[in-house]
């Protein structure tokens, strides 16, 4: 089996679980009597804390000889935590266990990106092919779990995601290449790895890139949390909502699979700017509840507002860090885009929707615009200039 296929299968194992857990675990919590505020707190706490947990887990991951070893242990940790969720722990207990599970799970994909990006560059394959397989798995999980829940209990969500992360642990050992964490045989000390994180946090170019991508990506928070409710208020049925979401994921996969030459030609800075412009246009348009026919091309912008920004952030983090700090760089970047900024935007989105409805998208437009300003500042970074 070729390496791109093996990597794609591993990404699929990750996202076949994430695709079921992200939309449907709130149903599991609600069935156990938790309020909306309690569910929002459980889901947002790991996001907000990722600014601390992601670098710590990256330092721990770099203590092993092989990159895949940490992924095995992280997957097993999540599997155990998910199993504990089945116990009658109550709100406080579930909050603690979910925090541990979500913090570990959110680190698996960035650490996998480090392996896949390096292999794609050295072996000459398109990183988008294996990563796109993960997005397809995410879409399959959305549809499959939704179909199951038409006749089954939300308990099946927990069964699904626990089984999926078990497969991820097995796949980390069997599918990932035995790439070393460090080029030299000697593993840096813990203090040395923390010094690398400190250097990244003090690097204005790296932090500008991470903040730019983080603001644009986190501007999806209102869409992820309240697009279904906003469209329902507009009179769009739930069946059509599923189709609209599928269109977004479909164009994302197409971008990953078929636009590699274009991505390489324009470079990550321009890619980030294009994604930021698309995000501002998308969220501004959605704020004014456009008709159904216009929602389809707006969903097509997901290829730019999400996928283009995702690829740009990966490449920028890689270029602005050393090989020794690759795990930390990707984890810090991910912690901003899917962590503290996304968590704060998610917390703000609920009250915004309650008071302003779809006009809450305008705050997302402002976030994307701020990210766009940061992205333009990267054109003064000489390290990113073409060789």
N, C-alpha and C positions, 0 to 999 in steps of 0.2 A: 504494500500500500504506500502510495507516494506521501511525502511529508505534508503538502498542502491539504490532502484529503484527511490525514490523521489530525492535523490541527483543526480542520473544519468540523470533524466529528467531536473533538473536545469542546470547541466553542458551542456546538449543538447541545452537548451534555449540560453545559453551564446554562444556556438560555432556554432550554426546554423546561427547566425549573423556574427560572426568573419569569418567563412568560406566563406561567400559571400562578405564581405567587404574587406578583406585582398587582394585577387587577383584582384577584379573588381572595387573598388573605383577609382583606377588610370584612368580607362576608363571614369568614370563620370567626373573627373577633366579635362581630355583631351578633352572631348566633349565641355567643357566650355571654351576652348581656352588656357588652361594653358600649358606652356612648360614642357619638361621633367625635367629641373632644378627646376622649381617652384613646380612641383609635388613631386620631391625628397625632397625638403625642407619642404613642408607641412607634409610629412609622417615621416621624420626623427626627426623633432624638438621635438615632444612628447616623442620619444624614448630617446633622449639625456637628456631631462629635467627630466626623471623619477627618476634619482638619487636624485632629490629634491622633486618632486611631490609625489612619492610613500611613503616616510616616513611621509610627512605632512598629506596625506590622511589616512595613517594607524593610526596616532595619533588621527585624527578626528574620525575615525571609532571606536576606542576604548573608545570614550566618551559616547557611548550609553550603555544601560543596556544589550541589546541582540545583538548578532553578526549579525543577519539577518537584523536588522533595517538599518544599514549603506548600505547594499546591495540593499535594496529597494530604498533608496534615490539616490544612485549612478546610478542605472538603470534609474530612472526617469530623472536624470540630463542628461544622455546620450541621452535619447529619445527626450528631449527638444532641445538639441544641434543638433541632426540629423535633426529635423524638421526645425530648423533655416537654415541649409545648403541649403534648397530649395530656399531661398531668393537670389536675385541677389547681393550678398555681394562683389563680386570681390575677387581677390587674397588675399588681406590683411584681409578682413573680414572672408573669408573661413579659412585662416590660424589660426586665433584666435579661431573661433568656433570649428574647427577640433582639435586644441590643447586641448581645454577643454573636448571635447567628448572622445578623445583617452586617455587622462590622467585618466579620470574617469573609462573608460571601462577596461583599463589595470590593474586596481586595483581590479576589481570584482573577477577574477579567483583566485589570491593569497589569498584573504580573504575567498573565498569559500573553498580553500584547507585547511585552518586552521580548519574549521568546520569538513570537511570530514576526515582529518587525525586523529583528536581527536576521532571522533565517530568510525572510523575503528579500532583504537587501543582499545577503551573501549568495543565496541560491537562485536569485533572479525570478521569483514568482510574484504574482500580484497578491499582496496582503489582503486585498478586498475579497478574494475568493473564499478563504477559510472564515474570515470574519462575517462575510455575508451569509454563509451557511448557518452561523449562529442566529442571525436575524430571521432567517426562514424558520428555524426551530422556535424562536420566540413567537412568531405568527401562528405556527401550528399549535403551540401550547395555548395561545389566546383562544383559538377556535375550539380546540379539543376539550379544554377544561370547561369552556362555556357550554358545549354540548353535553358534557357529563353532568353538569350542574342542573340541567333541565329535568333530570330524573333522580340525581343522587344528592347526598348530603355534602355540605361544605367541609366535612371531615375528610373527604376525598382530596381536597386541595392539599392538606397537610401530608397525606399519604403520597401524593404525586411529587411534591417538592422534596420530600425526604428521599424517595427512591431516586429522583434525578440527581441529587447531590451525592448520593452513594455511587451512582454511575460516574460522576465527575471525579471522585476519588480514585476509582479503578482506572478511568481514562487518563488521569494525570500520570499514573505509573506506566500504563501500556502504550499510550499514544504519543506522549510528548517526548522529544529527543532529550538525551542526557547532556544538555548543554551546561557547562560550568557557570557558576555565578561570577567568578573572577578569573581573569586571564591567567594570572599568576597562581601558583600553587598555594601561596600563603593567603589565608583569609584575613582581611583587615580586622582590627579590634573593634569592639562596640563603639568606643569613643571616636575612632576614625570614621565609622559609618555615620554617627551623629554629626560629626564635623562636616561630612559631605552634604547632609540635609541642611545644616546651617548655611553652608555656602550657597546652596540653591535658593534658600529663603532670602538671602542678602543680595542675590543677583537681580538687578532691576529688569534686565531683559527677560529672564526666565519668568519672573513674577508678573510682568506685564502681559506676556503671552498666556500664562495660566489664568490670569484674571480676565483677559479678553475672551478666551474660550469659555471660561466658567460663567461669565455673565450671559453670553449668548445661549449656551446650553441650558442654563437654569431658567431662562425665560420661557422654557417649555412647561414650567410647573403648572400654570393655570390650565394649559391644554390637557396635560396628563390628568389633572385632578377634576376638572369641571367642564371639559368640552362636551361630554355626554349630557350633562344636565343643562348646559346652555343650549345645545341643539334640541333637547326635549322641550324646553320652554319656547323654542322657535317653531315647534310642531313637527320636527323631524323624528321619525320613529327609530326605535332602538336597532331594528334590523338594518336600517340605512347607516346608522352610526358605526356598526361593525364594518360595513363596506368602506366607509370613509377612513377608518383606522387602517384597514387592510391596504388601501391605496397608499397611505403614508409609508407603511412598512415596505410595500412593493417597490416604490420608487427609491427607497433607501437601499434595498438590495441591488436594484439595477445600477445605482450609482457606484456601489462597492465593486460590482462585478465587471462593469463594462467601460468605466471612464478612467481607468488607470493612466493611459497615456496623457490625457488632458490634465489630470491632477499633477502629474510629474512636471508637465510643461509649464504650468502657471505657478507652481510653488506654494508652500503652505501659507505664506503671508497673504497672498492674493486670494487663496481659497478661503481663508478665514474672513476676509473682507466681504467676499461674495456671500458667504453664509450669513454674515451679520446683516447685510442689506436685505437678503431674503427674509430673515427673521423679523426685521422691522416691518417690512411690507405685509408679511403673513399675519402677524398679531394685530396690526392696525386694522387690516381688512376684517378680521374675525370679530373685532370689537363692535362692528356695526351690523352684525348678524346678516351677512350676505345671503342671497338665495341659494338653493341647493345646487344649481348648475355651476355656480361660481366656487362652491366649496371643493369641488374636485381638483381644479388647477391649484387652489390654495393648498390642498393636501399634497399636491405634487411638489410644492416648495419644501417639503420635509427632507427631500434629497439634499437641499442646500442648508436649510436652517439647522438640521441635525447632522446628517452624514458628512457633509463637507467640513463642518466645524469639528466633528469628531476626528476625521483624518488629519486635519490641520493641527489639532492639539497634540495628536500622537507624534507627528513629525517635528513639531516645534519643540516638544519636550525632549525628544531624542537628540536634536541638533544642539540644543542649548545646555546639555548635560554631558558628563563624561560617561564612558561605559561602566565605570565602577558605581556611578550614581543613577544608573538607568532605572532601577526599580523604584528608588525614591522619587525620581522626577515624574514618572508616570503616575505614581500613587498620589503625589501632591497635586498634580494637575487634575486627576480624577476626583480628589477630595474636594476641590473647589467646585468643579462643574456638577458632580453628582452628590456633593456633600453639603457643606455649610451654606453655600449660596442657594442650592436647590431646596435645602431644608427650610431656610428662611423664606424663600419665595413660596413654598408650599404652605407654610403657616400663614402667610399674608393672603394667599389666594382665597381661603375660606371666607373670611370676613368681607373681602372684596366682592366675591360672588353674591354673598347674602345681601349686600347693600347696593351693588351696581350692576349685577348680572354680567352679561358679556362684556360690558365696558371695562371689566377687570383686566381684559387683555391689554389695555393701554399701558398698565404698569409693566407688563412684559415687553411691550414695544420700547419703553424707556430703558429697561435693563439691557435689551439688545443694542440699543443706540449707544449706551455707555460702553458696552463691549466693543462696539465698532470703533469708537474713539480710541480705545486702547490698541485695537488691531492696527490702526493707521500709524501709531507711534512705533510699531515694529519695523517700519521701513527705514528707520534710522539705525537699526542694529546691523553692524557690518558682518557679524558672525553668520547672519542669515543670507548675505549676498551670494549670488551664484559664483562658483569657483571660476 
